[in-house]
Amino acid sequence: MDDAVRHLWTCVVWQALMDFNGKPALTKQQSRTNLQLQAQAWFLSDQVTPGSFLWVCSWLGLNAEKIRRRLSQPIDITAAQSEVLAEERRRQQAKWEG
């Protein structure tokens, strides 16, 4: 698997987490609310088409349900982001040890 592509999809999840939390870069309040709603819909979607949350998690080897559970907890965006980073670190470490 290409590291650049893996990094790209990891960034997609990260940005969606930021949007979900209402912290997208350089947006107006009205757009911010719209991005939050779009991010929420993306995380909750059951689609498995390329680019969907479930597809990205499968491709990256992330536990989609664990991330969703963390997002359902009150303002626990940091825990969800930590889960994404921890999985990526485990994957990189296994690659180097492998």
N, CA, C and O atoms as a GROMACS GRO file, in nm:
protein
  392
    1MET      N    1   0.084  -0.118   0.000
    1MET     CA    2   0.000   0.000   0.000
    1MET      C    3   0.089   0.124   0.000
    1MET      O    4   0.184   0.133   0.078
    2ASP      N    5   0.058   0.217  -0.084
    2ASP     CA    6   0.136   0.339  -0.099
    2ASP      C    7   0.120   0.428   0.025
    2ASP      O    8   0.008   0.460   0.064
    3ASP      N    9   0.233   0.467   0.086
    3ASP     CA   10   0.229   0.551   0.207
    3ASP      C   11   0.164   0.687   0.182
    3ASP      O   12   0.096   0.740   0.269
    4ALA      N   13   0.184   0.742   0.063
    4ALA     CA   14   0.125   0.873   0.032
    4ALA      C   15  -0.027   0.863   0.027
    4ALA      O   16  -0.097   0.953   0.075
    5VAL      N   17  -0.078   0.754  -0.030
    5VAL     CA   18  -0.223   0.736  -0.036
    5VAL      C   19  -0.279   0.711   0.103
    5VAL      O   20  -0.385   0.763   0.138
    6ARG      N   21  -0.210   0.632   0.183
    6ARG     CA   22  -0.250   0.607   0.322
    6ARG      C   23  -0.256   0.739   0.399
    6ARG      O   24  -0.350   0.764   0.474
    7HIS      N   25  -0.154   0.822   0.380
    7HIS     CA   26  -0.150   0.951   0.449
    7HIS      C   27  -0.267   1.039   0.404
    7HIS      O   28  -0.330   1.106   0.487
    8LEU      N   29  -0.296   1.038   0.276
    8LEU     CA   30  -0.408   1.117   0.225
    8LEU      C   31  -0.539   1.077   0.292
    8LEU      O   32  -0.613   1.164   0.338
    9TRP      N   33  -0.570   0.946   0.299
    9TRP     CA   34  -0.696   0.902   0.358
    9TRP      C   35  -0.698   0.926   0.509
    9TRP      O   36  -0.804   0.951   0.566
   10THR      N   37  -0.581   0.917   0.574
   10THR     CA   38  -0.574   0.949   0.716
   10THR      C   39  -0.609   1.097   0.737
   10THR      O   40  -0.680   1.132   0.832
   11CYS      N   41  -0.560   1.183   0.649
   11CYS     CA   42  -0.591   1.326   0.657
   11CYS      C   43  -0.740   1.353   0.633
   11CYS      O   44  -0.797   1.443   0.693
   12VAL      N   45  -0.801   1.274   0.545
   12VAL     CA   46  -0.945   1.289   0.521
   12VAL      C   47  -1.023   1.262   0.650
   12VAL      O   48  -1.113   1.338   0.686
   13VAL      N   49  -0.988   1.154   0.718
   13VAL     CA   50  -1.056   1.122   0.844
   13VAL      C   51  -1.029   1.231   0.947
   13VAL      O   52  -1.120   1.275   1.018
   14TRP      N   53  -0.906   1.275   0.955
   14TRP     CA   54  -0.869   1.380   1.051
   14TRP      C   55  -0.950   1.508   1.026
   14TRP      O   56  -1.003   1.568   1.120
   15GLN      N   57  -0.958   1.550   0.901
   15GLN     CA   58  -1.034   1.671   0.868
   15GLN      C   59  -1.181   1.654   0.900
   15GLN      O   60  -1.246   1.747   0.948
   16ALA      N   61  -1.235   1.536   0.873
   16ALA     CA   62  -1.376   1.511   0.906
   16ALA      C   63  -1.398   1.520   1.056
   16ALA      O   64  -1.502   1.568   1.100
   17LEU      N   65  -1.302   1.474   1.135
   17LEU     CA   66  -1.312   1.486   1.280
   17LEU      C   67  -1.311   1.633   1.322
   17LEU      O   68  -1.386   1.674   1.411
   18MET      N   69  -1.228   1.711   1.257
   18MET     CA   70  -1.224   1.855   1.286
   18MET      C   71  -1.356   1.921   1.247
   18MET      O   72  -1.409   2.003   1.322
   19ASP      N   73  -1.408   1.887   1.130
   19ASP     CA   74  -1.536   1.942   1.086
   19ASP      C   75  -1.648   1.902   1.181
   19ASP      O   76  -1.734   1.984   1.216
   20PHE      N   77  -1.648   1.776   1.223
   20PHE     CA   78  -1.748   1.724   1.316
   20PHE      C   79  -1.748   1.805   1.446
   20PHE      O   80  -1.853   1.830   1.505
   21ASN      N   81  -1.629   1.845   1.487
   21ASN     CA   82  -1.614   1.921   1.611
   21ASN      C   83  -1.638   2.070   1.592
   21ASN      O   84  -1.632   2.146   1.689
   22GLY      N   85  -1.664   2.112   1.469
   22GLY     CA   86  -1.689   2.254   1.444
   22GLY      C   87  -1.564   2.338   1.436
   22GLY      O   88  -1.568   2.458   1.461
   23LYS      N   89  -1.452   2.275   1.402
   23LYS     CA   90  -1.326   2.348   1.394
   23LYS      C   91  -1.261   2.338   1.256
   23LYS      O   92  -1.141   2.313   1.246
   24PRO      N   93  -1.339   2.357   1.151
   24PRO     CA   94  -1.275   2.357   1.019
   24PRO      C   95  -1.194   2.485   1.000
   24PRO      O   96  -1.225   2.589   1.059
   25ALA      N   97  -1.095   2.477   0.919
   25ALA     CA   98  -1.008   2.593   0.896
   25ALA      C   99  -1.078   2.698   0.812
   25ALA      O  100  -1.138   2.668   0.709
   26LEU      N  101  -1.070   2.822   0.857
   26LEU     CA  102  -1.109   2.939   0.779
   26LEU      C  103  -1.249   2.932   0.718
   26LEU      O  104  -1.265   2.951   0.597
   27THR      N  105  -1.350   2.907   0.801
   27THR     CA  106  -1.486   2.908   0.749
   27THR      C  107  -1.573   3.002   0.832
   27THR      O  108  -1.544   3.029   0.948
   28LYS      N  109  -1.680   3.049   0.770
   28LYS     CA  110  -1.777   3.132   0.841
   28LYS      C  111  -1.867   3.042   0.925
   28LYS      O  112  -1.874   2.922   0.900
   29GLN      N  113  -1.935   3.098   1.023
   29GLN     CA  114  -2.019   3.020   1.114
   29GLN      C  115  -2.124   2.939   1.040
   29GLN      O  116  -2.145   2.822   1.072
   30GLN      N  117  -2.190   2.998   0.941
   30GLN     CA  118  -2.294   2.927   0.868
   30GLN      C  119  -2.235   2.807   0.795
   30GLN      O  120  -2.293   2.698   0.796
   31SER      N  121  -2.121   2.826   0.732
   31SER     CA  122  -2.055   2.716   0.663
   31SER      C  123  -2.006   2.612   0.762
   31SER      O  124  -2.010   2.492   0.733
   32ARG      N  125  -1.961   2.656   0.878
   32ARG     CA  126  -1.912   2.565   0.982
   32ARG      C  127  -2.023   2.469   1.024
   32ARG      O  128  -1.999   2.349   1.036
   33THR      N  129  -2.144   2.522   1.047
   33THR     CA  130  -2.256   2.438   1.086
   33THR      C  131  -2.288   2.337   0.977
   33THR      O  132  -2.314   2.220   1.006
   34ASN      N  133  -2.286   2.382   0.852
   34ASN     CA  134  -2.311   2.292   0.740
   34ASN      C  135  -2.205   2.182   0.734
   34ASN      O  136  -2.237   2.066   0.709
   35LEU      N  137  -2.079   2.218   0.756
   35LEU     CA  138  -1.972   2.118   0.755
   35LEU      C  139  -1.989   2.018   0.869
   35LEU      O  140  -1.963   1.899   0.852
   36GLN      N  141  -2.034   2.065   0.984
   36GLN     CA  142  -2.059   1.975   1.097
   36GLN      C  143  -2.166   1.872   1.060
   36GLN      O  144  -2.150   1.753   1.086
   37LEU      N  145  -2.273   1.918   0.998
   37LEU     CA  146  -2.380   1.828   0.958
   37LEU      C  147  -2.333   1.729   0.853
   37LEU      O  148  -2.367   1.611   0.858
   38GLN      N  149  -2.253   1.776   0.757
   38GLN     CA  150  -2.201   1.687   0.654
   38GLN      C  151  -2.106   1.583   0.714
   38GLN      O  152  -2.108   1.466   0.676
   39ALA      N  153  -2.023   1.626   0.807
   39ALA     CA  154  -1.929   1.533   0.873
   39ALA      C  155  -2.007   1.430   0.954
   39ALA      O  156  -1.974   1.311   0.951
   40GLN      N  157  -2.108   1.473   1.025
   40GLN     CA  158  -2.189   1.380   1.102
   40GLN      C  159  -2.253   1.276   1.010
   40GLN      O  160  -2.252   1.157   1.040
   41ALA      N  161  -2.308   1.321   0.899
   41ALA     CA  162  -2.370   1.229   0.803
   41ALA      C  163  -2.267   1.132   0.747
   41ALA      O  164  -2.297   1.014   0.728
   42TRP      N  165  -2.145   1.179   0.720
   42TRP     CA  166  -2.038   1.093   0.667
   42TRP      C  167  -2.003   0.985   0.767
   42TRP      O  168  -1.992   0.867   0.731
   43PHE      N  169  -1.985   1.023   0.894
   43PHE     CA  170  -1.949   0.925   0.996
   43PHE      C  171  -2.059   0.823   1.020
   43PHE      O  172  -2.030   0.707   1.049
   44LEU      N  173  -2.184   0.862   1.007
   44LEU     CA  174  -2.296   0.773   1.037
   44LEU      C  175  -2.344   0.692   0.918
   44LEU      O  176  -2.425   0.600   0.933
   45SER      N  177  -2.296   0.724   0.801
   45SER     CA  178  -2.341   0.656   0.680
   45SER      C  179  -2.302   0.508   0.681
   45SER      O  180  -2.195   0.471   0.730
   46ASP      N  181  -2.390   0.424   0.627
   46ASP     CA  182  -2.362   0.281   0.615
   46ASP      C  183  -2.310   0.245   0.476
   46ASP      O  184  -2.293   0.127   0.445
   47GLN      N  185  -2.285   0.345   0.393
   47GLN     CA  186  -2.232   0.318   0.259
   47GLN      C  187  -2.090   0.261   0.269
   47GLN      O  188  -2.016   0.293   0.361
   48VAL      N  189  -2.056   0.177   0.173
   48VAL     CA  190  -1.920   0.122   0.167
   48VAL      C  191  -1.857   0.150   0.030
   48VAL      O  192  -1.772   0.074  -0.018
   49THR      N  193  -1.900   0.257  -0.030
   49THR     CA  194  -1.844   0.298  -0.159
   49THR      C  195  -1.712   0.372  -0.137
   49THR      O  196  -1.688   0.424  -0.028
   50PRO      N  197  -1.626   0.376  -0.239
   50PRO     CA  198  -1.499   0.448  -0.223
   50PRO      C  199  -1.520   0.591  -0.174
   50PRO      O  200  -1.599   0.667  -0.230
   51GLY      N  201  -1.447   0.624  -0.069
   51GLY     CA  202  -1.456   0.758  -0.010
   51GLY      C  203  -1.550   0.766   0.109
   51GLY      O  204  -1.547   0.864   0.183
   52SER      N  205  -1.633   0.664   0.129
   52SER     CA  206  -1.723   0.665   0.244
   52SER      C  207  -1.643   0.635   0.370
   52SER      O  208  -1.533   0.581   0.363
   53PHE      N  209  -1.698   0.670   0.485
   53PHE     CA  210  -1.630   0.648   0.613
   53PHE      C  211  -1.596   0.500   0.632
   53PHE      O  212  -1.482   0.467   0.667
   54LEU      N  213  -1.693   0.412   0.610
   54LEU     CA  214  -1.667   0.269   0.630
   54LEU      C  215  -1.560   0.218   0.534
   54LEU      O  216  -1.476   0.136   0.572
   55TRP      N  217  -1.563   0.264   0.411
   55TRP     CA  218  -1.463   0.223   0.312
   55TRP      C  219  -1.324   0.271   0.354
   55TRP      O  220  -1.227   0.195   0.348
   56VAL      N  221  -1.314   0.397   0.395
   56VAL     CA  222  -1.185   0.453   0.437
   56VAL      C  223  -1.132   0.376   0.558
   56VAL      O  224  -1.014   0.340   0.562
   57CYS      N  225  -1.218   0.351   0.656
   57CYS     CA  226  -1.174   0.277   0.775
   57CYS      C  227  -1.126   0.138   0.737
   57CYS      O  228  -1.024   0.091   0.788
   58SER      N  229  -1.198   0.072   0.650
   58SER     CA  230  -1.156  -0.062   0.606
   58SER      C  231  -1.021  -0.055   0.536
   58SER      O  232  -0.934  -0.138   0.561
   59TRP      N  233  -1.004   0.040   0.451
   59TRP     CA  234  -0.881   0.056   0.374
   59TRP      C  235  -0.763   0.087   0.466
   59TRP      O  236  -0.652   0.040   0.443
   60LEU      N  237  -0.787   0.168   0.570
   60LEU     CA  238  -0.680   0.205   0.664
   60LEU      C  239  -0.665   0.106   0.779
   60LEU      O  240  -0.568   0.114   0.855
   61GLY      N  241  -0.758   0.012   0.791
   61GLY     CA  242  -0.752  -0.082   0.901
   61GLY      C  243  -0.796  -0.022   1.034
   61GLY      O  244  -0.751  -0.065   1.140
   62LEU      N  245  -0.884   0.078   1.028
   62LEU     CA  246  -0.936   0.143   1.148
   62LEU      C  247  -1.066   0.077   1.191
   62LEU      O  248  -1.139   0.022   1.108
   63ASN      N  249  -1.095   0.081   1.319
   63ASN     CA  250  -1.219   0.027   1.372
   63ASN      C  251  -1.325   0.137   1.367
   63ASN      O  252  -1.330   0.225   1.453
   64ALA      N  253  -1.410   0.130   1.265
   64ALA     CA  254  -1.511   0.235   1.243
   64ALA      C  255  -1.607   0.247   1.361
   64ALA      O  256  -1.641   0.358   1.401
   65GLU      N  257  -1.650   0.134   1.416
   65GLU     CA  258  -1.745   0.139   1.527
   65GLU      C  259  -1.684   0.201   1.652
   65GLU      O  260  -1.752   0.272   1.726
   66LYS      N  261  -1.557   0.176   1.675
   66LYS     CA  262  -1.490   0.235   1.791
   66LYS      C  263  -1.483   0.388   1.775
   66LYS      O  264  -1.506   0.461   1.872
   67ILE      N  265  -1.452   0.434   1.655
   67ILE     CA  266  -1.448   0.579   1.630
   67ILE      C  267  -1.588   0.638   1.646
   67ILE      O  268  -1.604   0.743   1.708
   68ARG      N  269  -1.689   0.571   1.592
   68ARG     CA  270  -1.827   0.620   1.607
   68ARG      C  271  -1.868   0.628   1.754
   68ARG      O  272  -1.930   0.725   1.796
   69ARG      N  273  -1.832   0.525   1.832
   69ARG     CA  274  -1.866   0.528   1.976
   69ARG      C  275  -1.802   0.647   2.045
   69ARG      O  276  -1.864   0.713   2.128
   70ARG      N  277  -1.677   0.673   2.010
   70ARG     CA  278  -1.607   0.787   2.072
   70ARG      C  279  -1.674   0.919   2.033
   70ARG      O  280  -1.682   1.011   2.114
   71LEU      N  281  -1.720   0.928   1.909
   71LEU     CA  282  -1.786   1.051   1.865
   71LEU      C  283  -1.921   1.070   1.932
   71LEU      O  284  -1.968   1.183   1.947
   72SER      N  285  -1.984   0.960   1.974
   72SER     CA  286  -2.115   0.971   2.037
   72SER      C  287  -2.105   1.016   2.182
   72SER      O  288  -2.205   1.054   2.242
   73GLN      N  289  -1.985   1.012   2.238
   73GLN     CA  290  -1.965   1.058   2.375
   73GLN      C  291  -1.955   1.211   2.372
   73GLN      O  292  -1.910   1.268   2.273
   74PRO      N  293  -1.994   1.276   2.480
   74PRO     CA  294  -1.993   1.422   2.482
   74PRO      C  295  -1.855   1.481   2.452
   74PRO      O  296  -1.759   1.460   2.527
   75ILE      N  297  -1.847   1.554   2.343
   75ILE     CA  298  -1.727   1.627   2.302
   75ILE      C  299  -1.599   1.546   2.322
   75ILE      O  300  -1.504   1.593   2.384
   76ASP      N  301  -1.598   1.427   2.268
   76ASP     CA  302  -1.480   1.343   2.283
   76ASP      C  303  -1.405   1.330   2.151
   76ASP      O  304  -1.359   1.223   2.114
   77ILE      N  305  -1.395   1.440   2.082
   77ILE     CA  306  -1.326   1.442   1.953
   77ILE      C  307  -1.179   1.405   1.969
   77ILE      O  308  -1.121   1.340   1.882
   78THR      N  309  -1.119   1.447   2.078
   78THR     CA  310  -0.978   1.419   2.100
   78THR      C  311  -0.953   1.269   2.109
   78THR      O  312  -0.853   1.220   2.057
   79ALA      N  313  -1.042   1.197   2.174
   79ALA     CA  314  -1.028   1.052   2.184
   79ALA      C  315  -1.040   0.988   2.047
   79ALA      O  316  -0.965   0.894   2.016
   80ALA      N  317  -1.130   1.035   1.964
   80ALA     CA  318  -1.146   0.980   1.829
   80ALA      C  319  -1.021   1.009   1.746
   80ALA      O  320  -0.973   0.922   1.673
   81GLN      N  321  -0.968   1.130   1.757
   81GLN     CA  322  -0.846   1.162   1.684
   81GLN      C  323  -0.731   1.077   1.735
   81GLN      O  324  -0.648   1.031   1.656
   82SER      N  325  -0.725   1.055   1.866
   82SER     CA  326  -0.619   0.973   1.923
   82SER      C  327  -0.627   0.830   1.872
   82SER      O  328  -0.524   0.767   1.849
   83GLU      N  329  -0.749   0.780   1.852
   83GLU     CA  330  -0.767   0.645   1.799
   83GLU      C  331  -0.710   0.634   1.658
   83GLU      O  332  -0.643   0.536   1.625
   84VAL      N  333  -0.735   0.734   1.576
   84VAL     CA  334  -0.684   0.734   1.439
   84VAL      C  335  -0.531   0.739   1.441
   84VAL      O  336  -0.465   0.664   1.370
   85LEU      N  337  -0.475   0.827   1.523
   85LEU     CA  338  -0.329   0.838   1.531
   85LEU      C  339  -0.265   0.712   1.588
   85LEU      O  340  -0.160   0.669   1.540
   86ALA      N  341  -0.326   0.654   1.690
   86ALA     CA  342  -0.269   0.533   1.751
   86ALA      C  343  -0.266   0.418   1.652
   86ALA      O  344  -0.168   0.344   1.646
   87GLU      N  345  -0.371   0.403   1.574
   87GLU     CA  346  -0.375   0.295   1.475
   87GLU      C  347  -0.269   0.318   1.368
   87GLU      O  348  -0.202   0.223   1.325
   88GLU      N  349  -0.253   0.440   1.326
   88GLU     CA  350  -0.151   0.471   1.224
   88GLU      C  351  -0.011   0.446   1.280
   88GLU      O  352   0.075   0.393   1.210
   89ARG      N  353   0.012   0.482   1.405
   89ARG     CA  354   0.143   0.455   1.468
   89ARG      C  355   0.170   0.306   1.478
   89ARG      O  356   0.281   0.261   1.450
   90ARG      N  357   0.068   0.227   1.518
   90ARG     CA  358   0.084   0.082   1.526
   90ARG      C  359   0.119   0.024   1.390
   90ARG      O  360   0.205  -0.064   1.379
   91ARG      N  361   0.053   0.073   1.288
   91ARG     CA  362   0.077   0.023   1.152
   91ARG      C  363   0.220   0.057   1.107
   91ARG      O  364   0.288  -0.026   1.047
   92GLN      N  365   0.263   0.179   1.136
   92GLN     CA  366   0.400   0.220   1.097
   92GLN      C  367   0.503   0.138   1.174
   92GLN      O  368   0.603   0.097   1.116
   93GLN      N  369   0.480   0.114   1.302
   93GLN     CA  370   0.575   0.037   1.382
   93GLN      C  371   0.583  -0.107   1.330
   93GLN      O  372   0.692  -0.163   1.319
   94ALA      N  373   0.470  -0.166   1.299
   94ALA     CA  374   0.468  -0.302   1.246
   94ALA      C  375   0.541  -0.308   1.113
   94ALA      O  376   0.610  -0.406   1.084
   95LYS      N  377   0.526  -0.205   1.034
   95LYS     CA  378   0.593  -0.199   0.903
   95LYS      C  379   0.744  -0.198   0.921
   95LYS      O  380   0.815  -0.268   0.849
   96TRP      N  381   0.792  -0.121   1.017
   96TRP     CA  382   0.936  -0.110   1.039
   96TRP      C  383   0.993  -0.235   1.105
   96TRP      O  384   1.108  -0.272   1.081
   97GLU      N  385   0.912  -0.301   1.188
   97GLU     CA  386   0.958  -0.422   1.256
   97GLU      C  387   0.947  -0.544   1.167
   97GLU      O  388   1.017  -0.644   1.186
   98GLY      N  389   0.856  -0.534   1.068
   98GLY     CA  390   0.816  -0.643   0.985
   98GLY      C  391   0.909  -0.717   0.905
   98GLY      O  392   0.870  -0.810   0.834
   0.00000   0.00000   0.00000
